[in-house]
Amino acid sequence: MTILAIDTSNYALGVALLEENQVLGEYMTNLKKNHSVRIMPAIQTLMQDCDRVPADLTKVVVAKGPGSYTGVRIGVTIAKTLAWTLKIPLVGVSSLEILASGTGRHFDGYVSPLFDARRGQVYTGLYHYKNGELIQVEQDQLIMSDDWARSLIKTDKPVLFVGNDLPIHQEKIAEILGTKAIFAAITEHNPRPSELALLGQFQSEEDVHSFVPNYIRLAEAEAKWLEANRKISKGQD
């Protein structure tokens, strides 16, 4: 089994090749650059360096969001195209779950990965490892960061927060949770594409035609378009 993992859901861009029980290669950057321009060359370079060709791939795993609307769409579109043309399975994995998987494996507590969603909001969820398996405790959601921190006050274990956007919300979280809040090191904030590949290794495949990203919320332009069309529809009733 040779798995290609693709993550363009946030500023961090990552691709990895996982073959059986070995990470053949991994490429990752955390730059504010256009993913649509860089992702295909990154995949091509990784494949060439690992002496693999598209026909060797047996599965494509992609970060399905939440995150940047454009970024999520780029990764999902490329993954769907590859899976369809190569006739191989496609698997989608939560972008938050990837972060939790990488940092929480040896942490005796809960993990709260987060991405900034502007206006004091975050995309986040709650995870923990049990018997070597990553378990989701609270579903991925969009919530005010202070409301999220307050909801974790009663947890029975410390909470590890992780993500490149953590500095935006760290002071507020620390104020509310005190010593219960643990903050990951900067080297742990980038989601590892090899973790993405590992998470998707044995997950059920998606229908390549109906699979869509998990934005959690609509982009502002899409929300306004839907609202305008609802008003038009009501006016025609």
KAQUIZI-V184373 format. One record per residue. N is the residue number from 1. RES is the residue in one small letter. PHI is phi in degrees with one decimal (NA if undefined). OMEGA is omega in whole degrees, 0 to 359 (NA if undefined). D_FIRST is the distance of its C-alpha to the first C-alpha in Angstrom with 1 decimal. Layout:
{{N	RES	PHI	OMEGA	D_FIRST} {N	RES	PHI	OMEGA	D_FIRST}}
This chain:
{{1	m	NA	178	0.0} {2	t	-121.5	186	3.8} {3	i	-107.2	171	6.4} {4	l	-101.6	177	10.0} {5	a	-107.8	183	12.7} {6	i	-132.5	177	16.3} {7	d	-136.8	174	19.5} {8	t	-126.7	189	22.9} {9	s	-74.0	178	24.6} {10	n	-140.8	180	27.2} {11	y	-60.2	179	28.7} {12	a	-69.5	176	25.7} {13	l	-107.2	181	23.2} {14	g	-146.0	172	19.7} {15	v	-137.1	181	16.4} {16	a	-149.6	173	13.5} {17	l	-119.2	177	10.2} {18	l	-116.8	181	8.0} {19	e	-124.1	186	5.6} {20	e	54.7	182	5.5} {21	n	-113.0	182	9.2} {22	q	-136.9	172	10.4} {23	v	-83.2	182	11.7} {24	l	-72.8	182	11.8} {25	g	-168.2	183	14.5} {26	e	-153.2	178	16.4} {27	y	-128.7	184	19.4} {28	m	-151.6	173	22.0} {29	t	-136.7	177	25.6} {30	n	-132.2	187	28.2} {31	l	-129.7	177	30.7} {32	k	-84.9	179	32.8} {33	k	-127.1	185	31.6} {34	n	-69.4	180	30.5} {35	h	-64.2	183	26.8} {36	s	-63.7	180	27.1} {37	v	-85.3	191	28.2} {38	r	-100.1	190	25.8} {39	i	-69.7	181	22.4} {40	m	-66.8	174	21.5} {41	p	-60.0	178	22.8} {42	a	-64.2	178	20.8} {43	i	-63.9	181	17.5} {44	q	-62.4	179	18.8} {45	t	-63.0	180	19.9} {46	l	-61.1	181	16.7} {47	m	-62.4	180	14.7} {48	q	-64.8	181	17.6} {49	d	-63.9	181	18.0} {50	c	-94.9	179	14.4} {51	d	55.7	177	14.9} {52	r	-125.2	177	12.3} {53	v	-120.3	182	13.4} {54	p	-52.1	180	12.7} {55	a	-64.5	179	11.7} {56	d	-78.1	184	8.5} {57	l	-70.9	179	7.4} {58	t	-117.7	178	5.7} {59	k	-163.2	173	7.6} {60	v	-118.7	179	10.8} {61	v	-118.4	185	12.5} {62	v	-130.9	172	16.2} {63	a	-74.2	189	19.2} {64	k	-99.2	182	21.5} {65	g	102.5	8	24.7} {66	p	-77.1	180	27.4} {67	g	155.9	177	28.6} {68	s	-68.6	182	30.1} {69	y	-57.0	181	30.5} {70	t	-66.1	181	29.9} {71	g	-59.9	179	27.1} {72	v	-60.4	182	25.2} {73	r	-62.2	181	25.9} {74	i	-60.7	181	24.6} {75	g	-62.7	181	21.2} {76	v	-65.2	180	20.9} {77	t	-62.9	180	22.3} {78	i	-66.0	180	19.9} {79	a	-63.3	179	16.8} {80	k	-64.5	180	18.4} {81	t	-63.7	179	19.3} {82	l	-63.7	181	15.9} {83	a	-62.4	182	14.4} {84	w	-70.2	183	17.4} {85	t	-70.2	181	17.7} {86	l	-89.4	181	14.2} {87	k	58.4	179	14.3} {88	i	-126.5	182	11.1} {89	p	-64.1	176	11.4} {90	l	-119.4	178	13.3} {91	v	-127.8	175	14.0} {92	g	-110.2	182	17.1} {93	v	-128.4	177	18.1} {94	s	-56.7	178	21.7} {95	s	-64.0	177	22.6} {96	l	-72.0	180	24.8} {97	e	-61.7	179	22.3} {98	i	-61.0	179	20.3} {99	l	-63.5	181	23.6} {100	a	-63.9	181	24.4} {101	s	-63.6	184	21.1} {102	g	-71.9	186	21.6} {103	t	-98.9	189	25.3} {104	g	-92.5	187	25.9} {105	r	-58.9	183	23.8} {106	h	-119.5	179	26.8} {107	f	-107.5	182	29.6} {108	d	-88.0	181	31.9} {109	g	175.0	180	32.7} {110	y	-99.2	178	31.6} {111	v	-123.0	177	29.7} {112	s	-118.7	175	31.0} {113	p	-74.1	180	28.9} {114	l	-149.0	172	31.1} {115	f	-125.7	178	31.5} {116	d	-69.1	179	35.0} {117	a	-119.6	176	36.1} {118	r	71.9	178	39.6} {119	r	56.0	177	43.1} {120	g	81.6	183	42.3} {121	q	-99.3	175	39.2} {122	v	-137.5	164	35.7} {123	y	-89.9	182	32.4} {124	t	-157.6	176	31.4} {125	g	-163.9	180	30.3} {126	l	-132.8	184	30.3} {127	y	-134.0	168	27.6} {128	h	-158.9	179	27.5} {129	y	-92.7	176	25.4} {130	k	-137.3	182	26.3} {131	n	53.8	177	25.0} {132	g	79.9	181	22.1} {133	e	-115.7	179	21.1} {134	l	-78.0	182	22.1} {135	i	-112.7	176	24.7} {136	q	-88.6	182	26.4} {137	v	-92.8	176	30.2} {138	e	-127.5	184	31.6} {139	q	-64.8	175	29.9} {140	d	-59.9	186	29.4} {141	q	-155.9	174	32.7} {142	l	-108.2	187	35.3} {143	i	-156.2	174	38.2} {144	m	-64.5	186	41.0} {145	s	-62.6	179	40.0} {146	d	-71.4	175	43.3} {147	d	-64.3	179	42.8} {148	w	-64.5	179	39.3} {149	a	-61.8	180	40.7} {150	r	-64.5	180	43.6} {151	s	-69.2	182	41.3} {152	l	-97.3	183	39.6} {153	i	-58.3	185	42.9} {154	k	-88.2	178	42.9} {155	t	-63.0	185	39.4} {156	d	-86.4	180	39.6} {157	k	-139.8	176	37.5} {158	p	-65.3	181	37.2} {159	v	-119.8	178	35.1} {160	l	-94.8	179	32.9} {161	f	-99.4	184	33.0} {162	v	-147.6	177	30.5} {163	g	145.1	182	30.0} {164	n	-63.2	180	31.5} {165	d	-90.7	182	34.2} {166	l	-53.9	181	35.3} {167	p	-56.0	180	38.5} {168	i	-65.7	188	39.8} {169	h	-116.3	189	40.1} {170	q	-61.8	183	40.2} {171	e	-60.8	181	44.0} {172	k	-66.9	180	44.4} {173	i	-63.8	180	41.7} {174	a	-64.3	179	43.3} {175	e	-63.3	184	46.7} {176	i	-82.5	187	45.8} {177	l	-98.2	179	43.5} {178	g	59.7	185	45.1} {179	t	-72.2	177	43.5} {180	k	-69.9	180	41.0} {181	a	-87.9	175	39.1} {182	i	-115.8	184	36.8} {183	f	-115.4	182	35.5} {184	a	-64.6	176	32.4} {185	a	-72.0	183	32.8} {186	i	-60.5	180	32.3} {187	t	-73.9	181	29.2} {188	e	-104.4	187	27.4} {189	h	-78.4	180	28.3} {190	n	-83.5	177	25.5} {191	p	-67.2	183	22.4} {192	r	-83.8	178	19.4} {193	p	-63.5	176	16.5} {194	s	-68.0	174	14.2} {195	e	-65.6	176	15.7} {196	l	-59.3	179	15.0} {197	a	-61.5	181	11.2} {198	l	-65.3	179	11.7} {199	l	-62.6	183	14.0} {200	g	-87.6	187	12.0} {201	q	-55.8	185	8.9} {202	f	-119.2	178	10.7} {203	q	-77.8	179	13.5} {204	s	-66.6	182	14.8} {205	e	-77.2	177	14.4} {206	e	-91.9	169	17.5} {207	d	-76.7	189	19.6} {208	v	-62.0	183	19.1} {209	h	-84.3	184	22.9} {210	s	-96.1	182	24.4} {211	f	-64.5	180	22.3} {212	v	-133.0	178	24.6} {213	p	-64.2	174	24.8} {214	n	-105.9	182	26.5} {215	y	-79.7	188	29.5} {216	i	70.7	174	31.5} {217	r	-131.0	177	34.6} {218	l	-77.4	172	35.5} {219	a	-61.9	185	36.5} {220	e	-56.4	181	40.3} {221	a	-64.6	179	40.8} {222	e	-67.3	180	38.8} {223	a	-62.5	180	40.8} {224	k	-65.8	180	44.0} {225	w	-64.3	179	43.2} {226	l	-64.2	179	42.4} {227	e	-63.6	179	45.6} {228	a	-62.5	180	47.7} {229	n	-71.3	175	46.4} {230	r	-64.0	180	47.2} {231	k	-64.8	178	50.8} {232	i	-63.8	181	51.1} {233	s	-62.5	179	50.0} {234	k	-64.7	180	52.5} {235	g	-67.9	180	55.2} {236	q	-88.4	181	54.6} {237	d	-70.7	NA	54.9}}
